[in-house]
Amino acid sequence: MKVIADTSICQGHQLCQGEAPDVFGFDEAADVVALLEEHPDETRRAAVTTAVRYCPAFALSIEED
């Protein structure tokens, strides 16, 4: 799985960090999401999927490898 974050539409809500803090960080200077792990382990799929689903700006997605 590959996680994609579109920083051009991210609104800085940081909900993704609450779901998967080891995958999603935050760039305070730019006020957008920062990917900490582009290819997280499969054990993180549920948390990453939840983060993608609940992103208010629809800035996150998962691409299958």
Distance bins in CASP14 RR format, pairs under 12 A and 6 or more apart:
PFRMAT RR
TARGET T0000
AUTHOR 0000-0000-0000
RMODE 2
METHOD distances of the structure
MODEL  1
1 20 0 0 0 0 0 1 0 0 0 0 0
1 23 0 0 0 0 0 1 0 0 0 0 0
1 37 0 0 0 0 0 1 0 0 0 0 0
1 38 0 0 0 0 1 0 0 0 0 0 0
1 39 1 0 0 1 0 0 0 0 0 0 0
1 40 1 0 0 1 0 0 0 0 0 0 0
1 41 0 0 0 0 1 0 0 0 0 0 0
1 42 1 0 0 1 0 0 0 0 0 0 0
1 43 0 0 0 0 0 1 0 0 0 0 0
1 44 0 0 0 0 1 0 0 0 0 0 0
1 45 1 0 0 1 0 0 0 0 0 0 0
1 46 0 0 0 0 0 1 0 0 0 0 0
1 47 0 0 0 0 0 1 0 0 0 0 0
1 48 1 0 0 1 0 0 0 0 0 0 0
1 49 0 0 0 0 1 0 0 0 0 0 0
1 52 0 0 0 0 0 1 0 0 0 0 0
1 61 0 0 0 0 0 1 0 0 0 0 0
1 62 1 0 1 0 0 0 0 0 0 0 0
1 63 1 0 0 1 0 0 0 0 0 0 0
1 64 1 0 0 1 0 0 0 0 0 0 0
1 65 1 0 0 1 0 0 0 0 0 0 0
2 23 0 0 0 0 0 1 0 0 0 0 0
2 35 0 0 0 0 1 0 0 0 0 0 0
2 37 0 0 0 0 0 1 0 0 0 0 0
2 38 1 0 0 1 0 0 0 0 0 0 0
2 39 1 0 1 0 0 0 0 0 0 0 0
2 40 0 0 0 0 1 0 0 0 0 0 0
2 45 0 0 0 0 0 1 0 0 0 0 0
2 48 0 0 0 0 0 1 0 0 0 0 0
2 52 0 0 0 0 0 1 0 0 0 0 0
2 60 0 0 0 0 0 1 0 0 0 0 0
2 61 0 0 0 0 1 0 0 0 0 0 0
2 62 1 0 0 1 0 0 0 0 0 0 0
2 63 1 0 1 0 0 0 0 0 0 0 0
2 64 1 0 0 1 0 0 0 0 0 0 0
2 65 1 0 1 0 0 0 0 0 0 0 0
3 16 0 0 0 0 1 0 0 0 0 0 0
3 19 0 0 0 0 0 1 0 0 0 0 0
3 20 0 0 0 0 1 0 0 0 0 0 0
3 22 0 0 0 0 0 1 0 0 0 0 0
3 23 1 0 0 1 0 0 0 0 0 0 0
3 24 0 0 0 0 1 0 0 0 0 0 0
3 25 0 0 0 0 0 1 0 0 0 0 0
3 33 0 0 0 0 1 0 0 0 0 0 0
3 34 0 0 0 0 0 1 0 0 0 0 0
3 35 1 0 0 1 0 0 0 0 0 0 0
3 36 0 0 0 0 1 0 0 0 0 0 0
3 37 1 0 0 1 0 0 0 0 0 0 0
3 38 1 0 1 0 0 0 0 0 0 0 0
3 39 1 0 0 1 0 0 0 0 0 0 0
3 40 1 0 0 1 0 0 0 0 0 0 0
3 41 0 0 0 0 0 1 0 0 0 0 0
3 44 0 0 0 0 1 0 0 0 0 0 0
3 45 0 0 0 0 0 1 0 0 0 0 0
3 47 0 0 0 0 0 1 0 0 0 0 0
3 48 1 0 0 1 0 0 0 0 0 0 0
3 49 0 0 0 0 0 1 0 0 0 0 0
3 51 0 0 0 0 1 0 0 0 0 0 0
3 52 1 0 0 1 0 0 0 0 0 0 0
3 55 0 0 0 0 0 1 0 0 0 0 0
3 59 0 0 0 0 0 1 0 0 0 0 0
3 60 1 0 0 1 0 0 0 0 0 0 0
3 61 1 0 0 1 0 0 0 0 0 0 0
3 62 1 0 0 1 0 0 0 0 0 0 0
3 63 1 0 0 1 0 0 0 0 0 0 0
3 64 0 0 0 0 0 1 0 0 0 0 0
3 65 0 0 0 0 0 1 0 0 0 0 0
4 10 0 0 0 0 0 1 0 0 0 0 0
4 16 0 0 0 0 0 1 0 0 0 0 0
4 23 0 0 0 0 0 1 0 0 0 0 0
4 24 0 0 0 0 0 1 0 0 0 0 0
4 33 0 0 0 0 0 1 0 0 0 0 0
4 35 0 0 0 0 1 0 0 0 0 0 0
4 38 0 0 0 0 1 0 0 0 0 0 0
4 39 0 0 0 0 0 1 0 0 0 0 0
4 48 0 0 0 0 0 1 0 0 0 0 0
4 51 0 0 0 0 0 1 0 0 0 0 0
4 52 0 0 0 0 1 0 0 0 0 0 0
4 55 0 0 0 0 0 1 0 0 0 0 0
4 58 0 0 0 0 0 1 0 0 0 0 0
4 59 0 0 0 0 1 0 0 0 0 0 0
4 60 1 0 0 1 0 0 0 0 0 0 0
4 61 1 0 1 0 0 0 0 0 0 0 0
4 62 1 0 0 1 0 0 0 0 0 0 0
4 63 1 0 1 0 0 0 0 0 0 0 0
4 64 0 0 0 0 0 1 0 0 0 0 0
5 12 0 0 0 0 0 1 0 0 0 0 0
5 16 0 0 0 0 1 0 0 0 0 0 0
5 17 0 0 0 0 0 1 0 0 0 0 0
5 20 0 0 0 0 0 1 0 0 0 0 0
5 23 0 0 0 0 1 0 0 0 0 0 0
5 24 1 0 0 1 0 0 0 0 0 0 0
5 25 0 0 0 0 1 0 0 0 0 0 0
5 26 0 0 0 0 0 1 0 0 0 0 0
5 27 0 0 0 0 0 1 0 0 0 0 0
5 30 0 0 0 0 0 1 0 0 0 0 0
5 32 1 0 0 1 0 0 0 0 0 0 0
5 33 1 0 1 0 0 0 0 0 0 0 0
5 34 1 0 0 1 0 0 0 0 0 0 0
5 35 1 0 1 0 0 0 0 0 0 0 0
5 36 0 0 0 0 0 1 0 0 0 0 0
5 37 0 0 0 0 0 1 0 0 0 0 0
5 38 0 0 0 0 1 0 0 0 0 0 0
5 48 0 0 0 0 0 1 0 0 0 0 0
5 51 0 0 0 0 1 0 0 0 0 0 0
5 52 0 0 0 0 1 0 0 0 0 0 0
5 55 0 0 0 0 1 0 0 0 0 0 0
5 57 0 0 0 0 0 1 0 0 0 0 0
5 58 0 0 0 0 0 1 0 0 0 0 0
5 59 1 0 0 1 0 0 0 0 0 0 0
5 60 1 0 1 0 0 0 0 0 0 0 0
5 61 0 0 0 0 1 0 0 0 0 0 0
5 62 0 0 0 0 0 1 0 0 0 0 0
5 63 0 0 0 0 0 1 0 0 0 0 0
6 32 0 0 0 0 1 0 0 0 0 0 0
6 33 0 0 0 0 1 0 0 0 0 0 0
6 35 0 0 0 0 0 1 0 0 0 0 0
6 52 0 0 0 0 0 1 0 0 0 0 0
6 55 0 0 0 0 1 0 0 0 0 0 0
6 57 0 0 0 0 1 0 0 0 0 0 0
6 58 0 0 0 0 1 0 0 0 0 0 0
6 59 1 0 1 0 0 0 0 0 0 0 0
6 60 1 0 0 1 0 0 0 0 0 0 0
6 61 1 0 0 1 0 0 0 0 0 0 0
7 24 0 0 0 0 0 1 0 0 0 0 0
7 25 0 0 0 0 0 1 0 0 0 0 0
7 26 0 0 0 0 0 1 0 0 0 0 0
7 27 1 0 0 1 0 0 0 0 0 0 0
7 29 0 0 0 0 0 1 0 0 0 0 0
7 30 1 0 0 1 0 0 0 0 0 0 0
7 31 0 0 0 0 1 0 0 0 0 0 0
7 32 1 0 1 0 0 0 0 0 0 0 0
7 33 1 0 0 1 0 0 0 0 0 0 0
7 34 0 0 0 0 1 0 0 0 0 0 0
7 35 0 0 0 0 1 0 0 0 0 0 0
7 57 0 0 0 0 0 1 0 0 0 0 0
7 59 1 0 0 1 0 0 0 0 0 0 0
7 60 0 0 0 0 0 1 0 0 0 0 0
8 30 0 0 0 0 0 1 0 0 0 0 0
8 32 0 0 0 0 1 0 0 0 0 0 0
8 33 0 0 0 0 0 1 0 0 0 0 0
8 57 0 0 0 0 1 0 0 0 0 0 0
8 58 0 0 0 0 0 1 0 0 0 0 0
8 59 0 0 0 0 1 0 0 0 0 0 0
9 32 0 0 0 0 1 0 0 0 0 0 0
9 33 0 0 0 0 0 1 0 0 0 0 0
9 55 0 0 0 0 1 0 0 0 0 0 0
9 56 0 0 0 0 0 1 0 0 0 0 0
9 57 1 0 1 0 0 0 0 0 0 0 0
9 58 1 0 0 1 0 0 0 0 0 0 0
9 59 1 0 1 0 0 0 0 0 0 0 0
9 60 0 0 0 0 1 0 0 0 0 0 0
9 61 0 0 0 0 0 1 0 0 0 0 0
10 16 0 0 0 0 1 0 0 0 0 0 0
10 17 0 0 0 0 0 1 0 0 0 0 0
10 24 0 0 0 0 0 1 0 0 0 0 0
10 25 0 0 0 0 0 1 0 0 0 0 0
10 26 0 0 0 0 1 0 0 0 0 0 0
10 27 0 0 0 0 1 0 0 0 0 0 0
10 30 0 0 0 0 1 0 0 0 0 0 0
10 31 0 0 0 0 1 0 0 0 0 0 0
10 32 1 0 1 0 0 0 0 0 0 0 0
10 33 1 0 1 0 0 0 0 0 0 0 0
10 34 0 0 0 0 1 0 0 0 0 0 0
10 35 0 0 0 0 0 1 0 0 0 0 0
10 55 0 0 0 0 1 0 0 0 0 0 0
10 56 0 0 0 0 1 0 0 0 0 0 0
10 57 1 0 1 0 0 0 0 0 0 0 0
10 58 0 0 0 0 1 0 0 0 0 0 0
10 59 1 0 1 0 0 0 0 0 0 0 0
10 60 0 0 0 0 1 0 0 0 0 0 0
11 26 0 0 0 0 0 1 0 0 0 0 0
11 30 0 0 0 0 0 1 0 0 0 0 0
11 31 0 0 0 0 1 0 0 0 0 0 0
11 32 0 0 0 0 1 0 0 0 0 0 0
11 33 0 0 0 0 1 0 0 0 0 0 0
11 55 0 0 0 0 1 0 0 0 0 0 0
11 56 1 0 0 1 0 0 0 0 0 0 0
11 57 1 0 1 0 0 0 0 0 0 0 0
11 58 0 0 0 0 1 0 0 0 0 0 0
11 59 1 0 0 1 0 0 0 0 0 0 0
11 60 0 0 0 0 0 1 0 0 0 0 0
12 24 0 0 0 0 0 1 0 0 0 0 0
12 25 0 0 0 0 0 1 0 0 0 0 0
12 26 1 0 0 1 0 0 0 0 0 0 0
12 27 0 0 0 0 1 0 0 0 0 0 0
12 28 0 0 0 0 1 0 0 0 0 0 0
12 30 0 0 0 0 1 0 0 0 0 0 0
12 31 1 0 1 0 0 0 0 0 0 0 0
12 32 1 0 1 0 0 0 0 0 0 0 0
12 33 1 0 0 1 0 0 0 0 0 0 0
12 34 0 0 0 0 0 1 0 0 0 0 0
12 55 0 0 0 0 1 0 0 0 0 0 0
12 56 0 0 0 0 1 0 0 0 0 0 0
12 57 1 0 0 1 0 0 0 0 0 0 0
12 59 0 0 0 0 1 0 0 0 0 0 0
12 60 0 0 0 0 0 1 0 0 0 0 0
13 19 0 0 0 0 0 1 0 0 0 0 0
13 24 0 0 0 0 0 1 0 0 0 0 0
13 26 0 0 0 0 1 0 0 0 0 0 0
13 31 0 0 0 0 0 1 0 0 0 0 0
13 32 0 0 0 0 0 1 0 0 0 0 0
13 33 0 0 0 0 1 0 0 0 0 0 0
13 51 0 0 0 0 0 1 0 0 0 0 0
13 54 0 0 0 0 1 0 0 0 0 0 0
13 55 1 0 0 1 0 0 0 0 0 0 0
13 56 1 0 1 0 0 0 0 0 0 0 0
13 57 1 0 0 1 0 0 0 0 0 0 0
13 58 0 0 0 0 0 1 0 0 0 0 0
13 59 0 0 0 0 1 0 0 0 0 0 0
13 60 0 0 0 0 0 1 0 0 0 0 0
14 20 0 0 0 0 0 1 0 0 0 0 0
14 21 0 0 0 0 1 0 0 0 0 0 0
14 24 0 0 0 0 1 0 0 0 0 0 0
14 25 0 0 0 0 1 0 0 0 0 0 0
14 26 1 0 1 0 0 0 0 0 0 0 0
14 27 0 0 0 0 0 1 0 0 0 0 0
14 28 0 0 0 0 0 1 0 0 0 0 0
14 31 0 0 0 0 1 0 0 0 0 0 0
14 32 0 0 0 0 1 0 0 0 0 0 0
14 33 1 0 0 1 0 0 0 0 0 0 0
14 34 0 0 0 0 0 1 0 0 0 0 0
14 51 0 0 0 0 0 1 0 0 0 0 0
14 54 0 0 0 0 0 1 0 0 0 0 0
14 55 0 0 0 0 0 1 0 0 0 0 0
14 56 0 0 0 0 0 1 0 0 0 0 0
14 57 0 0 0 0 0 1 0 0 0 0 0
14 59 0 0 0 0 0 1 0 0 0 0 0
14 60 0 0 0 0 0 1 0 0 0 0 0
15 21 0 0 0 0 0 1 0 0 0 0 0
15 24 0 0 0 0 1 0 0 0 0 0 0
15 25 0 0 0 0 0 1 0 0 0 0 0
15 26 0 0 0 0 0 1 0 0 0 0 0
15 33 0 0 0 0 1 0 0 0 0 0 0
15 47 0 0 0 0 0 1 0 0 0 0 0
15 50 0 0 0 0 1 0 0 0 0 0 0
15 51 1 0 0 1 0 0 0 0 0 0 0
15 52 0 0 0 0 0 1 0 0 0 0 0
15 53 0 0 0 0 0 1 0 0 0 0 0
15 54 1 0 1 0 0 0 0 0 0 0 0
15 55 1 0 0 1 0 0 0 0 0 0 0
15 56 1 0 0 1 0 0 0 0 0 0 0
15 57 0 0 0 0 1 0 0 0 0 0 0
15 58 0 0 0 0 0 1 0 0 0 0 0
15 59 0 0 0 0 0 1 0 0 0 0 0
15 60 0 0 0 0 1 0 0 0 0 0 0
16 22 0 0 0 0 0 1 0 0 0 0 0
16 23 1 0 0 1 0 0 0 0 0 0 0
16 24 1 1 0 0 0 0 0 0 0 0 0
16 25 1 0 0 1 0 0 0 0 0 0 0
16 26 0 0 0 0 1 0 0 0 0 0 0
16 32 0 0 0 0 0 1 0 0 0 0 0
16 33 1 0 1 0 0 0 0 0 0 0 0
16 34 0 0 0 0 0 1 0 0 0 0 0
16 35 0 0 0 0 1 0 0 0 0 0 0
16 36 0 0 0 0 0 1 0 0 0 0 0
16 37 0 0 0 0 0 1 0 0 0 0 0
16 40 0 0 0 0 0 1 0 0 0 0 0
16 47 0 0 0 0 1 0 0 0 0 0 0
16 48 0 0 0 0 1 0 0 0 0 0 0
16 49 0 0 0 0 0 1 0 0 0 0 0
16 50 0 0 0 0 1 0 0 0 0 0 0
16 51 1 1 0 0 0 0 0 0 0 0 0
16 52 1 0 0 1 0 0 0 0 0 0 0
16 53 0 0 0 0 0 1 0 0 0 0 0
16 54 0 0 0 0 1 0 0 0 0 0 0
16 55 1 0 0 1 0 0 0 0 0 0 0
16 56 0 0 0 0 0 1 0 0 0 0 0
16 57 0 0 0 0 0 1 0 0 0 0 0
16 58 0 0 0 0 0 1 0 0 0 0 0
16 59 0 0 0 0 1 0 0 0 0 0 0
16 60 1 0 0 1 0 0 0 0 0 0 0
16 61 0 0 0 0 0 1 0 0 0 0 0
16 62 0 0 0 0 0 1 0 0 0 0 0
17 23 0 0 0 0 1 0 0 0 0 0 0
17 24 1 0 1 0 0 0 0 0 0 0 0
17 25 1 0 1 0 0 0 0 0 0 0 0
17 26 1 0 0 1 0 0 0 0 0 0 0
17 27 0 0 0 0 0 1 0 0 0 0 0
17 28 0 0 0 0 0 1 0 0 0 0 0
17 32 0 0 0 0 0 1 0 0 0 0 0
17 33 1 0 0 1 0 0 0 0 0 0 0
17 34 0 0 0 0 1 0 0 0 0 0 0
17 35 0 0 0 0 0 1 0 0 0 0 0
17 36 0 0 0 0 1 0 0 0 0 0 0
17 47 0 0 0 0 0 1 0 0 0 0 0
17 48 0 0 0 0 0 1 0 0 0 0 0
17 51 0 0 0 0 1 0 0 0 0 0 0
17 54 0 0 0 0 0 1 0 0 0 0 0
17 55 0 0 0 0 0 1 0 0 0 0 0
17 60 0 0 0 0 0 1 0 0 0 0 0
18 24 1 0 0 1 0 0 0 0 0 0 0
18 25 0 0 0 0 1 0 0 0 0 0 0
18 26 0 0 0 0 0 1 0 0 0 0 0
18 33 0 0 0 0 0 1 0 0 0 0 0
18 47 0 0 0 0 1 0 0 0 0 0 0
18 48 0 0 0 0 0 1 0 0 0 0 0
18 50 0 0 0 0 1 0 0 0 0 0 0
18 51 1 0 0 1 0 0 0 0 0 0 0
18 54 0 0 0 0 1 0 0 0 0 0 0
18 55 0 0 0 0 0 1 0 0 0 0 0
19 25 0 0 0 0 0 1 0 0 0 0 0
19 33 0 0 0 0 0 1 0 0 0 0 0
19 40 0 0 0 0 0 1 0 0 0 0 0
19 44 0 0 0 0 1 0 0 0 0 0 0
19 45 0 0 0 0 0 1 0 0 0 0 0
19 46 0 0 0 0 1 0 0 0 0 0 0
19 47 1 0 1 0 0 0 0 0 0 0 0
19 48 1 0 0 1 0 0 0 0 0 0 0
19 49 0 0 0 0 1 0 0 0 0 0 0
19 50 1 0 1 0 0 0 0 0 0 0 0
19 51 1 1 0 0 0 0 0 0 0 0 0
19 52 0 0 0 0 1 0 0 0 0 0 0
19 53 0 0 0 0 1 0 0 0 0 0 0
19 54 1 0 0 1 0 0 0 0 0 0 0
19 55 0 0 0 0 1 0 0 0 0 0 0
19 60 0 0 0 0 1 0 0 0 0 0 0
20 33 0 0 0 0 0 1 0 0 0 0 0
20 35 0 0 0 0 0 1 0 0 0 0 0
20 36 0 0 0 0 1 0 0 0 0 0 0
20 37 0 0 0 0 1 0 0 0 0 0 0
20 40 1 0 0 1 0 0 0 0 0 0 0
20 41 0 0 0 0 0 1 0 0 0 0 0
20 43 0 0 0 0 0 1 0 0 0 0 0
20 44 1 0 0 1 0 0 0 0 0 0 0
20 45 0 0 0 0 1 0 0 0 0 0 0
20 46 0 0 0 0 1 0 0 0 0 0 0
20 47 1 0 1 0 0 0 0 0 0 0 0
20 48 1 0 1 0 0 0 0 0 0 0 0
20 49 0 0 0 0 1 0 0 0 0 0 0
20 50 1 0 0 1 0 0 0 0 0 0 0
20 51 1 0 1 0 0 0 0 0 0 0 0
20 52 0 0 0 0 1 0 0 0 0 0 0
20 53 0 0 0 0 0 1 0 0 0 0 0
20 54 0 0 0 0 0 1 0 0 0 0 0
20 55 0 0 0 0 0 1 0 0 0 0 0
20 60 0 0 0 0 1 0 0 0 0 0 0
20 62 0 0 0 0 0 1 0 0 0 0 0
21 33 0 0 0 0 0 1 0 0 0 0 0
21 34 0 0 0 0 0 1 0 0 0 0 0
21 36 0 0 0 0 1 0 0 0 0 0 0
21 37 0 0 0 0 0 1 0 0 0 0 0
21 40 0 0 0 0 0 1 0 0 0 0 0
21 44 0 0 0 0 0 1 0 0 0 0 0
21 47 0 0 0 0 1 0 0 0 0 0 0
21 48 0 0 0 0 0 1 0 0 0 0 0
21 51 0 0 0 0 1 0 0 0 0 0 0
22 35 0 0 0 0 0 1 0 0 0 0 0
22 36 1 0 0 1 0 0 0 0 0 0 0
22 37 1 0 0 1 0 0 0 0 0 0 0
22 40 1 0 0 1 0 0 0 0 0 0 0
22 41 0 0 0 0 1 0 0 0 0 0 0
22 43 0 0 0 0 0 1 0 0 0 0 0
22 44 1 0 0 1 0 0 0 0 0 0 0
22 47 0 0 0 0 1 0 0 0 0 0 0
22 48 0 0 0 0 1 0 0 0 0 0 0
22 51 0 0 0 0 0 1 0 0 0 0 0
23 33 0 0 0 0 1 0 0 0 0 0 0
23 34 0 0 0 0 0 1 0 0 0 0 0
23 35 1 0 0 1 0 0 0 0 0 0 0
23 36 1 0 1 0 0 0 0 0 0 0 0
23 37 1 0 1 0 0 0 0 0 0 0 0
23 38 0 0 0 0 1 0 0 0 0 0 0
23 39 0 0 0 0 1 0 0 0 0 0 0
23 40 1 0 1 0 0 0 0 0 0 0 0
23 41 0 0 0 0 1 0 0 0 0 0 0
23 43 0 0 0 0 0 1 0 0 0 0 0
23 44 1 0 0 1 0 0 0 0 0 0 0
23 45 0 0 0 0 0 1 0 0 0 0 0
23 46 0 0 0 0 0 1 0 0 0 0 0
23 47 1 0 0 1 0 0 0 0 0 0 0
23 48 1 0 1 0 0 0 0 0 0 0 0
23 49 0 0 0 0 0 1 0 0 0 0 0
23 50 0 0 0 0 0 1 0 0 0 0 0
23 51 1 0 0 1 0 0 0 0 0 0 0
23 52 0 0 0 0 0 1 0 0 0 0 0
23 60 0 0 0 0 1 0 0 0 0 0 0
23 62 0 0 0 0 0 1 0 0 0 0 0
24 32 0 0 0 0 0 1 0 0 0 0 0
24 33 1 0 1 0 0 0 0 0 0 0 0
24 34 1 0 0 1 0 0 0 0 0 0 0
24 35 1 0 0 1 0 0 0 0 0 0 0
24 36 1 0 0 1 0 0 0 0 0 0 0
24 37 0 0 0 0 1 0 0 0 0 0 0
24 38 0 0 0 0 0 1 0 0 0 0 0
24 40 0 0 0 0 1 0 0 0 0 0 0
24 44 0 0 0 0 0 1 0 0 0 0 0
24 47 0 0 0 0 1 0 0 0 0 0 0
24 48 0 0 0 0 1 0 0 0 0 0 0
24 50 0 0 0 0 0 1 0 0 0 0 0
24 51 1 0 0 1 0 0 0 0 0 0 0
24 52 0 0 0 0 0 1 0 0 0 0 0
24 54 0 0 0 0 0 1 0 0 0 0 0
24 55 0 0 0 0 1 0 0 0 0 0 0
24 59 0 0 0 0 0 1 0 0 0 0 0
24 60 1 0 0 1 0 0 0 0 0 0 0
25 32 0 0 0 0 1 0 0 0 0 0 0
25 33 1 0 0 1 0 0 0 0 0 0 0
25 34 1 0 1 0 0 0 0 0 0 0 0
25 35 1 0 0 1 0 0 0 0 0 0 0
25 36 1 0 1 0 0 0 0 0 0 0 0
25 37 0 0 0 0 1 0 0 0 0 0 0
25 51 0 0 0 0 0 1 0 0 0 0 0
25 60 0 0 0 0 0 1 0 0 0 0 0
26 32 1 0 0 1 0 0 0 0 0 0 0
26 33 1 0 0 1 0 0 0 0 0 0 0
26 34 1 0 1 0 0 0 0 0 0 0 0
26 35 0 0 0 0 0 1 0 0 0 0 0
26 36 0 0 0 0 1 0 0 0 0 0 0
27 33 1 0 0 1 0 0 0 0 0 0 0
27 34 1 0 1 0 0 0 0 0 0 0 0
27 35 0 0 0 0 1 0 0 0 0 0 0
27 36 0 0 0 0 0 1 0 0 0 0 0
28 34 0 0 0 0 1 0 0 0 0 0 0
31 57 0 0 0 0 0 1 0 0 0 0 0
32 55 0 0 0 0 0 1 0 0 0 0 0
32 57 0 0 0 0 1 0 0 0 0 0 0
32 59 0 0 0 0 1 0 0 0 0 0 0
32 60 0 0 0 0 0 1 0 0 0 0 0
33 51 0 0 0 0 1 0 0 0 0 0 0
33 52 0 0 0 0 0 1 0 0 0 0 0
33 55 0 0 0 0 1 0 0 0 0 0 0
33 56 0 0 0 0 0 1 0 0 0 0 0
33 57 0 0 0 0 1 0 0 0 0 0 0
33 59 1 0 0 1 0 0 0 0 0 0 0
33 60 1 0 0 1 0 0 0 0 0 0 0
33 61 0 0 0 0 0 1 0 0 0 0 0
34 59 0 0 0 0 0 1 0 0 0 0 0
35 48 0 0 0 0 0 1 0 0 0 0 0
35 51 0 0 0 0 0 1 0 0 0 0 0
35 59 0 0 0 0 0 1 0 0 0 0 0
35 60 0 0 0 0 1 0 0 0 0 0 0
35 61 0 0 0 0 0 1 0 0 0 0 0
35 62 0 0 0 0 0 1 0 0 0 0 0
36 44 0 0 0 0 0 1 0 0 0 0 0
36 48 0 0 0 0 0 1 0 0 0 0 0
37 43 0 0 0 0 0 1 0 0 0 0 0
37 44 1 0 0 1 0 0 0 0 0 0 0
37 47 0 0 0 0 0 1 0 0 0 0 0
37 48 0 0 0 0 1 0 0 0 0 0 0
37 51 0 0 0 0 0 1 0 0 0 0 0
38 44 0 0 0 0 0 1 0 0 0 0 0
38 48 0 0 0 0 0 1 0 0 0 0 0
38 62 0 0 0 0 0 1 0 0 0 0 0
38 63 0 0 0 0 1 0 0 0 0 0 0
38 65 0 0 0 0 0 1 0 0 0 0 0
39 45 0 0 0 0 0 1 0 0 0 0 0
39 48 0 0 0 0 0 1 0 0 0 0 0
39 62 0 0 0 0 0 1 0 0 0 0 0
39 63 0 0 0 0 0 1 0 0 0 0 0
39 64 0 0 0 0 0 1 0 0 0 0 0
39 65 1 0 0 1 0 0 0 0 0 0 0
40 46 0 0 0 0 0 1 0 0 0 0 0
40 47 0 0 0 0 1 0 0 0 0 0 0
40 48 1 0 1 0 0 0 0 0 0 0 0
40 49 0 0 0 0 0 1 0 0 0 0 0
40 51 0 0 0 0 0 1 0 0 0 0 0
40 52 0 0 0 0 0 1 0 0 0 0 0
40 62 0 0 0 0 1 0 0 0 0 0 0
40 65 0 0 0 0 0 1 0 0 0 0 0
41 47 0 0 0 0 0 1 0 0 0 0 0
41 48 0 0 0 0 1 0 0 0 0 0 0
42 48 0 0 0 0 1 0 0 0 0 0 0
42 49 0 0 0 0 0 1 0 0 0 0 0
42 62 0 0 0 0 0 1 0 0 0 0 0
42 64 0 0 0 0 0 1 0 0 0 0 0
42 65 0 0 0 0 0 1 0 0 0 0 0
44 50 0 0 0 0 0 1 0 0 0 0 0
44 51 0 0 0 0 1 0 0 0 0 0 0
44 52 0 0 0 0 0 1 0 0 0 0 0
44 62 0 0 0 0 0 1 0 0 0 0 0
45 51 0 0 0 0 0 1 0 0 0 0 0
45 52 0 0 0 0 0 1 0 0 0 0 0
45 62 0 0 0 0 1 0 0 0 0 0 0
45 64 0 0 0 0 0 1 0 0 0 0 0
46 52 0 0 0 0 0 1 0 0 0 0 0
46 53 0 0 0 0 0 1 0 0 0 0 0
46 62 0 0 0 0 0 1 0 0 0 0 0
47 53 0 0 0 0 0 1 0 0 0 0 0
47 54 0 0 0 0 0 1 0 0 0 0 0
47 60 0 0 0 0 0 1 0 0 0 0 0
47 62 0 0 0 0 0 1 0 0 0 0 0
48 54 0 0 0 0 0 1 0 0 0 0 0
48 55 0 0 0 0 0 1 0 0 0 0 0
48 60 0 0 0 0 1 0 0 0 0 0 0
48 61 0 0 0 0 0 1 0 0 0 0 0
48 62 1 0 0 1 0 0 0 0 0 0 0
48 63 0 0 0 0 0 1 0 0 0 0 0
49 55 0 0 0 0 0 1 0 0 0 0 0
49 60 0 0 0 0 1 0 0 0 0 0 0
49 61 0 0 0 0 0 1 0 0 0 0 0
49 62 1 0 0 1 0 0 0 0 0 0 0
49 64 0 0 0 0 0 1 0 0 0 0 0
50 60 0 0 0 0 0 1 0 0 0 0 0
50 62 0 0 0 0 0 1 0 0 0 0 0
51 58 0 0 0 0 0 1 0 0 0 0 0
51 59 0 0 0 0 0 1 0 0 0 0 0
51 60 1 0 0 1 0 0 0 0 0 0 0
51 61 0 0 0 0 0 1 0 0 0 0 0
51 62 0 0 0 0 1 0 0 0 0 0 0
52 58 0 0 0 0 1 0 0 0 0 0 0
52 59 0 0 0 0 1 0 0 0 0 0 0
52 60 1 0 1 0 0 0 0 0 0 0 0
52 61 1 0 0 1 0 0 0 0 0 0 0
52 62 1 0 1 0 0 0 0 0 0 0 0
52 63 0 0 0 0 0 1 0 0 0 0 0
53 60 0 0 0 0 1 0 0 0 0 0 0
53 61 0 0 0 0 0 1 0 0 0 0 0
53 62 0 0 0 0 1 0 0 0 0 0 0
54 60 0 0 0 0 1 0 0 0 0 0 0
55 61 0 0 0 0 1 0 0 0 0 0 0
55 62 0 0 0 0 0 1 0 0 0 0 0
END
